[in-house]
Amino acid sequence: MTSLRPLGSSDLEVHPLCLGGNVFGWTADETRTFAVLDAYTAAGGNFVDTADSYSAWVPGNKGGESETLIGRWLAARGNRSDVVIATKVGAHPEYKGLSAATIKAAAEESLRRLGTDYIDLYYTHFDDEGVPVEEIVTALDALVREGKVRAVAASNLSTERLQESLEFAEREGLARYVALQPHYNLVSRGTYEGPKQELASRWGLAAVPYYALASGFLTGKYRPGTEVDSPRAGGAAQHLETERGRRVLEALDTVAKAHDAEPASVALAWLTAQPTVVAPIASARTVEQLPALLAGAELTLTSAELGQLTAASA
């Protein structure tokens, strides 16, 4: 069984594969959602990521569908205390932004949909630069003090605003961010590597990267001349048009062959081995997609293999 990892300075311990909930209520209906969650937890997984805005982009949806399905599953299985639930605030169509009032109201709605009285990890989804970091941090701290949130984190936040937030929380003795959700993978490294990663390391933040498989590109199913039936096909296939993307695929194939593994497993193993990374996020709309993702958490690459992949993606 894969051992759990500490999530930054919090008391949360998580599986090194975080299951993405963005597909729940979108490409996975309730039956499929329950099946994927059952299979993930049966394999030892305990870390599920969602957001109050998932999946408002689907015609007929209004946001909160993913949380609602996860809440129904938690109620049906009676396993709330066994699962670390992460959700986010700031992008729901009816609760946009990060004013103190919005954070408070949106958190109550997330709790209601999830059918729980606490959220394990609560992220600010996108920054709201019209609101001072002091107001955001204070509002999040209030949720922690009320016992409605166990730990707080940030996603899509500039290095400068992240540093300001951490320093203010430290100075005032408020709950500070313990984790960061950056856009980070083998073909998108510049958004995180450098000052932001160094800041995370300095403050002991856990990185939980999203788009860990580059919208499916790093699964290896996108090849020249192939067509993939997926809502994300356009975003994934664009990497085939770059020399770098093709180079990464070639390196993934080589390393995967040496381990008799899937390219997706290798891509996740590379990401998990990077400084500050605790658990990459990957989503599965079917149970059949899960084994390759879970295998990434078990796979240890040699330093030569890590170097080969890093060089290919430079």
C-alpha positions, 0 to 999 in steps of 0.5 A: 500500500502506498504510504501517505505524505504530509501536506505541508505544515498541516496535520493532513496526510494524503495519498501521492495521487490526488483524484481530480473531481472536475469530471464529476457531473461533466463527463462522468455521471453519478454512476461513473463518479461513484465507481471511480471514487470507490476504485480510487479509495479501494486502492488506498487513495484518500485525496479528492480535489474539487471546486464550487465552480465545477462544472458550471461550463457545461450547458444546463449546469450552474456550478457545484455539481461535482461537490454534490456528487462527492457529497452523495458518495460520502453519505452513501459510503459513510467514510467522511473521516477517511477522505481528505476533501479539497475544494475551492472558492472564487469562481462559482458564477454566483460567488465570484471573487474573494471578498470576505463576505463571498468567502464566507457565503461560498464556504457555507454552500460548499459545506451544504453540497458536500453534506459535511460540517468541515472542509479539509483543504480550502483553496482560493481558486483564482486571485481577486486582485481587487481585494487586499490579501489581508482581507482574504487571509483574515476571512480564511482564518475565520473559517479555520477558527470556526472549525469549518476548514482544517487548512487553507491553500492557494491556486493561481496566485502570483508569487508576489501576492503569495508572499504577501499572504504568507507574511501577513498570516505569519505576522498576525498569527493567522492560518496561513497557506499550507499548499499551492496548486500550480499549473505544472507538468512535463510540458508546462514547467515555466509557470511554477519552476523558479521564484514560485517554487523557491518560495514554496520550498522556503515556506514549506508549502506542498505543491499539488499540481493541476493539469498534471497530464497536460489535459491528457497529452502525457498519457501518450494517446495523442499521436500524429494522425490519431483522433481522440474522442475527448472534450479536452482533445484540442488542448492536448493535441496542440503539444504534438505540434511542438518539437518539445512535445514530440521530444517529451513523448519519445522520452516517456515512451523510452522510460515507460518501456523500461518499466513496462509502464504506461506513459501517464504513470511515468509523467506522474512519477516525474512530477511527484519526484520534483521539489515541493510536489506532494501529490499531482492531480489527475482525473479519471472519468472511467474506472479503466483510466485509474490504474495507470494514474495510481501506478504513477504513485508507486513508480520510482524512476532512476536519477538518469531517467528523471534527467532524461525526461527533464532534458527532453522537456527543457 
